[in-house]
């Protein structure tokens, strides 16, 4: 993580944004104290392709028991 003064951030904002896009995080200081942090924005989530999901689940074998039995088994196995 890098530290940059507010005056330098104003002057070199484009370069700082390029660094942030590359994965760096940058703290901006005013009079030596941190006041802000530049980090990359989260990537937008892609919508779920329902047809592809149906095709994937169609290839899975049917469950051998009920969901309640599966949860009980998982709970009991992890207890001891």
Secondary structure, 3 states (H helix, E strand, C coil): CEEEEHHHHHHCHHHHHHHHHCCCCEEEEECCEEEEEECCCCCCCCCCCHHHHHHHHHCCCCCCCCHHHHHHHHHHHHHC
